[in-house]
């Protein structure tokens, strides 16, 4: 086994570990927002390291792999943010968890419609 193959195996194993952590986080975390966080962060790192190992193994395709990694880093946060906003708008029962709700007044013209900040530890 050459040094290049050893490096590819190590980097791919790191990517697989991050992908497994992401899958376990999606299954085990209690909240939809926490699940999206696990899906965005860990899977982005996992897929990126797997693509990097593929680029090292196939040197002719290395620039393409770098472009794909860049595109994945750009699109994954945008996709999870969009899903989080959609979930927020669909599920109004989760709003009580937030101390300050920035999205509650979006699209409204009244400046006095700001929600009040609650003190930590007090729940209604």
Buried (B, 14 or more C-beta within 10 A) or exposed (E): EEEEEEBBEEBBEBBBBBBEBBBEBBEEBEEBBEBBBBBBBBBBBBBBBBBBBBBBBEEEBBEEBBEBBEEBEEEBEEEBEEBBEEBBEEEEEEEEEEEEBEEBBEEEEEEEEEEEEEEEEEEE
